[in-house]
Amino acid sequence: MAALQPFSPASAHPRLSLPSPVSRPHRLGCHYIVNSSISRCSFSKYARMQEGGRIVFFYNPLLIQISHKREVVTHATIEEIQAEKSIVEGSAKEKMDKAIEVVEASFNTVRTGRSNPAMLDRIEVEYYGTPVGLNTIAQISTPDGTSLLVQPYDKSSLKEIEKAIVKANLGMTPTNDGQVIRLTLPPLTSERRKELLKVVGKLTEEGKVAIRNIRRDAIKAYDKLEKEKKLSKDNVKDLSDDLQKLTDQYIKKVDSLRRDEEKELMTI
């Protein structure tokens, strides 16, 4: 077995010669490369390797040093995983519920032929130089199935309310008697129904995009936990799959609302 010993630079041969692969025992101050005949010794720039009757000298800085690092892998407990899921998925679910409420409110503003106070929810009125929602400065009611009644709290705002309703282009002409404003819903024409179906489709897609964005943000939250070593890659994959199932459920809810709205548009 070859022996590696410190050697003086003065007697080193300038040419580098590498010995044949042999197994080396561990020695203090040396770092060995597995299955290699080359080793580095920190206590000398030059070394002498003797194998049988052959002696080889070589210059140490030309050698390669390999350091072996141990990677420590930690695993989250089931309780920890469930706790993180409860926080991230719970927040996502709450936001998706609100997205559904927005879709419902948006559909209520679509004129289907049946009067609904929510049809005026998007109207803003210039009130003393500040734009405000119509429903904040007036009471809106439905005397019957085809008309709306707007009663302002401040009668001086009647003209501005009338102007805002006309500007909103709802397909209804307001009647101002100096006390209240009346709106009568005319029958829906075939052409108007088609236009409203396009509006419903647009509102549906906006709702789906909002839900998918919530899912995207939740995935980012899981990725952050993985970077912080609180979850493993497999944990994140499983939790992301569960989140996708939740997202699919809410997308189906939006589609169900769309079908109901379209059905109402086509039957009235």
ROPAKOL-123523 format. One record per residue (C-alpha): residue in three letters; x, y, z. Coordinates in pm, 1 decimal, padded with zeros to 6 digits. Each point is the difference from the previous one (the first is absolute). Last residue first. Layout:
N
type / x / y / z
ala / X / Y / Z
...
***
This chain:
268
type / x / y / z
ile / -08931.7 / 03719.8 / -01963.5
thr / 00115.3 / -00350.1 / -00098.6
met / 00331.3 / 00068.6 / -00173.6
leu / 00145.9 / 00240.4 / 00254.6
glu / -00106.1 / -00217.8 / 00292.6
lys / 00170.4 / -00304.9 / -00151.5
glu / 00315.8 / 00201.8 / -00063.5
glu / 00009.8 / 00109.5 / 00363.7
asp / -00051.2 / -00354.0 / 00130.0
arg / 00269.4 / -00134.5 / -00235.4
arg / 00245.0 / 00271.1 / 00110.3
leu / -00058.9 / -00072.9 / 00369.2
ser / 00073.5 / -00370.1 / -00063.8
asp / 00316.5 / 00087.5 / -00191.0
val / 00117.8 / 00212.4 / 00294.6
lys / -00069.9 / -00287.2 / 00240.3
lys / 00190.9 / -00239.3 / -00227.6
ile / 00302.2 / 00232.3 / 00018.0
tyr / -00035.3 / -00013.9 / 00378.2
gln / 00020.0 / -00380.3 / 00007.3
asp / 00293.3 / -00001.6 / -00244.2
thr / 00192.8 / 00234.1 / 00229.9
leu / -00050.7 / -00233.6 / 00296.0
lys / 00129.1 / -00291.9 / -00207.1
gln / 00299.7 / 00211.1 / -00104.8
leu / 00073.5 / 00077.7 / 00364.8
asp / 00004.0 / -00370.5 / 00081.9
asp / 00252.0 / -00055.8 / -00281.6
ser / 00209.2 / 00289.6 / 00131.3
leu / 00002.9 / -00161.1 / 00345.5
asp / 00128.7 / -00326.6 / -00145.1
lys / 00268.7 / 00174.6 / -00207.5
val / 00105.2 / 00221.2 / 00291.8
asn / 00040.7 / -00301.6 / 00228.2
asp / 00204.0 / -00180.5 / -00267.7
lys / 00235.9 / 00297.4 / -00025.6
ser / 00040.8 / 00000.7 / 00376.5
leu / -00159.1 / 00248.2 / 00236.4
lys / 00141.1 / 00222.0 / 00274.9
lys / 00338.8 / 00019.4 / -00172.6
glu / -00035.8 / 00379.3 / -00043.1
lys / 00018.5 / -00051.4 / -00374.2
glu / -00286.5 / -00250.1 / 00030.5
leu / -00205.4 / 00248.3 / 00202.3
lys / 00051.2 / 00258.6 / -00274.9
asp / -00117.5 / -00249.9 / -00260.8
tyr / -00316.7 / -00057.3 / 00205.6
ala / -00072.2 / 00375.8 / 00008.9
lys / 00063.9 / 00021.4 / -00374.2
ile / -00256.2 / -00275.9 / -00052.0
ala / -00251.2 / 00207.3 / 00201.4
asp / 00065.8 / 00302.0 / -00223.1
arg / -00064.8 / -00207.9 / -00311.8
arg / -00324.1 / -00140.6 / 00147.3
ile / -00124.5 / 00354.4 / 00068.3
asn / 00089.5 / 00093.3 / -00357.0
arg / -00203.4 / -00296.5 / -00124.0
ile / -00303.2 / 00125.4 / 00194.7
ala / 00030.0 / 00353.6 / -00141.9
val / 00041.1 / -00137.4 / -00352.6
lys / -00315.0 / -00207.6 / 00042.3
gly / -00200.8 / 00303.2 / 00112.9
glu / 00123.6 / 00210.9 / -00290.8
glu / -00096.4 / -00282.9 / -00237.3
thr / -00355.0 / -00004.1 / 00134.6
leu / -00032.1 / 00379.0 / -00024.6
lys / 00098.4 / -00017.8 / -00368.0
gly / -00247.4 / -00282.1 / -00069.0
val / -00278.0 / 00193.6 / 00175.0
val / 00076.0 / 00307.4 / -00212.6
lys / -00010.6 / -00212.9 / -00315.3
leu / -00337.9 / -00138.7 / 00107.1
leu / -00115.0 / 00360.0 / 00052.0
glu / 00079.4 / 00087.1 / -00361.3
lys / -00187.6 / -00306.5 / -00124.5
arg / -00301.7 / 00090.6 / 00213.1
arg / 00003.2 / 00353.6 / -00141.0
glu / -00019.5 / -00133.3 / -00356.0
ser / -00295.7 / -00223.7 / 00085.8
thr / -00178.7 / 00293.5 / 00159.5
leu / -00051.3 / 00030.4 / 00374.4
pro / -00327.4 / 00162.7 / 00109.9
pro / 00043.4 / 00355.1 / 00138.3
leu / 00100.9 / 00046.2 / 00364.2
thr / -00165.0 / 00306.1 / 00149.1
leu / 00200.6 / 00241.9 / 00214.9
arg / -00154.5 / 00251.8 / 00235.0
ile / 00188.5 / 00286.7 / 00164.7
val / -00136.6 / 00159.8 / 00315.8
gln / -00111.7 / 00340.3 / 00129.8
gly / 00038.2 / 00244.3 / -00288.8
asp / -00195.9 / -00223.5 / -00239.3
asn / 00309.7 / -00149.8 / -00168.2
thr / -00062.7 / -00278.1 / -00251.5
pro / 00308.6 / -00208.5 / -00086.7
thr / 00032.4 / -00165.5 / -00344.8
met / 00119.6 / -00360.5 / 00018.3
gly / 00247.4 / -00178.9 / -00230.1
leu / 00263.7 / -00001.6 / 00270.1
asn / 00214.8 / 00262.5 / -00169.9
ala / 00188.3 / 00104.4 / 00317.1
lys / -00001.6 / 00360.2 / -00124.7
val / -00380.5 / 00016.0 / 00029.0
ile / 00018.4 / -00126.2 / 00358.7
ala / 00274.7 / 00252.3 / 00088.2
lys / -00200.2 / 00294.1 / -00139.9
glu / -00309.5 / -00100.5 / 00197.4
ile / 00207.0 / -00025.1 / 00318.4
glu / 00155.2 / 00343.3 / -00064.1
lys / -00346.2 / 00149.9 / -00055.3
leu / -00140.9 / -00158.8 / 00315.8
ser / 00289.6 / 00111.7 / 00227.0
ser / -00192.6 / 00296.4 / 00144.4
lys / -00252.4 / -00254.3 / 00131.4
asp / 00247.3 / -00116.3 / 00268.4
tyr / -00093.9 / -00345.7 / 00126.1
pro / -00064.4 / -00096.7 / -00361.0
gln / -00300.4 / -00226.2 / -00079.6
val / 00063.9 / -00225.3 / -00302.3
leu / -00290.9 / -00225.0 / -00107.4
leu / 00056.1 / -00293.0 / -00233.4
ser / -00244.5 / -00162.1 / -00242.4
thr / -00085.3 / -00332.9 / -00169.8
gly / -00071.4 / -00244.2 / 00281.3
asp / -00186.6 / 00247.4 / 00218.4
pro / 00063.2 / 00283.5 / 00246.2
thr / 00372.0 / -00092.5 / -00001.2
ser / 00205.6 / 00215.0 / 00240.2
ile / 00311.4 / 00218.4 / 00002.6
gln / 00069.7 / 00234.0 / 00291.8
ala / 00241.6 / 00279.3 / -00086.9
ile / 00337.2 / 00145.5 / 00095.9
thr / 00198.8 / -00317.6 / 00067.3
asn / -00178.8 / -00210.1 / -00265.0
leu / 00112.0 / 00244.8 / -00269.0
gly / 00364.9 / -00065.1 / 00080.4
val / 00206.4 / 00314.0 / 00048.0
pro / 00206.3 / 00225.7 / -00229.9
thr / 00102.8 / 00318.9 / 00187.1
gly / -00064.5 / 00355.6 / -00118.8
tyr / -00302.8 / 00058.3 / 00221.9
tyr / -00145.7 / -00335.0 / -00111.6
glu / 00106.2 / -00119.1 / -00345.5
val / -00190.6 / -00327.7 / -00021.2
glu / 00142.4 / -00345.8 / -00052.9
ile / -00203.8 / -00284.2 / -00149.5
arg / 00137.1 / -00350.3 / 00055.0
asp / -00270.3 / -00107.9 / 00243.6
leu / -00289.4 / 00108.3 / -00224.6
met / -00097.7 / -00349.3 / -00115.7
ala / 00028.6 / -00109.4 / 00364.0
pro / -00346.1 / 00150.4 / 00057.7
asn / -00151.7 / -00283.2 / -00210.8
ser / -00272.5 / 00027.4 / -00260.0
arg / -00061.7 / -00302.5 / -00222.0
gly / 00088.4 / 00031.9 / -00368.3
thr / 00347.4 / -00151.6 / 00034.2
arg / 00191.3 / 00321.5 / 00057.3
val / 00350.1 / -00105.0 / 00106.4
thr / 00086.1 / 00165.2 / 00333.1
asn / -00093.8 / -00317.0 / 00186.2
phe / 00262.9 / -00191.4 / -00198.1
ser / 00269.9 / 00226.2 / 00143.6
ala / -00122.9 / -00059.4 / 00355.7
glu / 00011.0 / -00376.2 / -00053.7
val / 00351.6 / 00019.7 / -00145.8
val / 00116.4 / 00215.6 / 00292.4
glu / -00148.3 / -00248.1 / 00248.1
ile / 00185.9 / -00282.7 / -00176.4
ala / 00325.6 / 00193.1 / 00034.8
lys / -00073.9 / 00045.4 / 00371.4
asp / -00032.9 / -00376.0 / 00040.1
met / 00328.3 / -00039.7 / -00190.8
lys / 00171.6 / 00231.5 / 00248.6
glu / -00120.3 / -00207.4 / 00296.2
lys / 00106.1 / -00319.9 / -00172.7
ala / 00349.5 / 00136.7 / -00066.0
ser / 00041.3 / 00101.1 / 00365.4
gly / -00106.2 / -00345.7 / 00115.5
glu / 00232.2 / -00161.2 / -00254.7
val / 00302.1 / 00188.6 / 00132.8
ile / -00072.7 / -00019.2 / 00374.3
ser / -00154.6 / -00348.1 / 00015.0
lys / 00266.6 / -00137.3 / -00232.0
glu / 00276.4 / 00132.0 / 00227.3
ala / -00162.6 / -00166.1 / 00302.8
gln / -00063.1 / -00323.7 / -00191.1
ile / 00367.1 / -00019.2 / -00094.8
glu / 00109.8 / 00066.7 / 00358.4
glu / -00234.8 / -00267.8 / 00137.8
ile / 00119.8 / -00253.9 / -00255.9
thr / 00357.5 / 00068.0 / 00108.4
ala / 00237.1 / 00193.8 / -00222.5
his / 00308.5 / -00186.0 / -00122.3
thr / 00360.2 / 00113.6 / 00037.3
val / 00284.0 / -00078.7 / -00237.1
val / 00360.0 / 00064.0 / 00108.6
glu / 00244.7 / 00003.4 / -00287.9
arg / 00349.9 / -00120.7 / 00084.8
lys / 00278.7 / 00164.5 / -00193.5
his / 00303.0 / -00186.7 / -00139.2
ser / 00296.1 / 00217.2 / -00084.7
ile / 00205.1 / -00081.0 / -00307.5
gln / 00357.5 / 00125.8 / -00047.1
ile / 00168.5 / -00017.7 / -00338.4
leu / 00375.4 / -00008.1 / -00041.5
leu / 00214.6 / 00255.9 / -00179.2
pro / 00062.9 / 00185.3 / 00326.6
asn / 00189.2 / -00310.3 / 00135.6
tyr / 00299.7 / -00018.1 / -00234.8
phe / 00096.8 / -00357.9 / -00081.4
phe / 00280.9 / -00244.4 / 00073.3
val / -00012.4 / -00367.7 / -00093.5
ile / 00213.4 / -00279.8 / 00146.1
arg / -00005.2 / -00347.2 / -00161.8
gly / 00142.4 / -00306.3 / 00172.6
gly / -00334.7 / -00112.0 / 00132.6
glu / -00226.6 / 00303.8 / 00013.5
gln / 00145.0 / 00309.8 / 00164.3
met / -00180.1 / 00328.5 / -00015.3
arg / 00188.6 / 00315.0 / 00087.9
ala / -00178.2 / 00323.0 / 00074.3
tyr / 00053.1 / 00365.4 / -00073.0
lys / -00179.2 / 00303.8 / 00137.0
ser / 00010.0 / -00153.4 / 00346.6
phe / -00220.4 / -00016.6 / 00314.2
ser / -00333.8 / 00020.7 / -00174.6
cys / 00023.9 / -00335.3 / -00171.2
arg / -00202.1 / -00066.6 / -00311.3
ser / -00072.2 / -00347.7 / -00133.2
ile / 00017.2 / -00161.9 / -00343.2
ser / -00025.9 / -00377.8 / -00053.1
ser / -00374.6 / 00022.5 / -00049.6
asn / -00292.5 / -00220.0 / 00102.1
val / -00130.7 / 00269.7 / 00239.9
ile / 00194.6 / 00324.2 / -00008.4
tyr / 00206.5 / 00032.3 / 00315.9
his / 00049.7 / 00303.6 / 00220.7
cys / 00325.7 / 00000.7 / 00198.8
gly / 00095.9 / 00175.5 / 00323.5
leu / -00033.3 / -00309.0 / 00221.0
arg / 00028.1 / -00316.7 / -00204.5
his / -00274.3 / -00224.8 / -00137.4
pro / 00125.1 / -00314.4 / -00177.0
arg / 00037.1 / 00013.3 / -00379.1
ser / -00131.4 / -00257.1 / -00249.6
val / 00193.5 / -00012.2 / -00326.1
pro / -00054.7 / 00155.8 / -00339.4
ser / 00325.2 / 00017.5 / -00205.3
pro / 00238.7 / 00279.5 / 00081.2
leu / -00018.9 / 00351.4 / -00142.2
ser / 00311.3 / 00174.4 / -00135.7
leu / 00041.0 / 00376.9 / -00000.5
arg / 00329.6 / 00125.8 / -00141.5
pro / 00204.5 / 00251.5 / 00196.3
his / 00160.8 / -00273.2 / 00220.2
ala / -00006.7 / 00095.7 / 00365.6
ser / 00327.4 / 00012.8 / 00194.7
ala / -00025.2 / 00362.5 / 00104.5
pro / -00373.4 / -00025.8 / 00067.7
ser / 00068.5 / -00220.8 / 00306.5
phe / -00214.4 / -00310.1 / 00047.3
pro / -00283.6 / -00098.5 / 00227.0
gln / -00085.0 / -00374.9 / -00018.6
leu / -00261.7 / -00213.4 / -00175.8
ala / 00036.5 / -00378.1 / 00033.3
ala / -00090.7 / -00250.8 / -00272.6
met / -00134.5 / -00341.1 / 00097.0
***
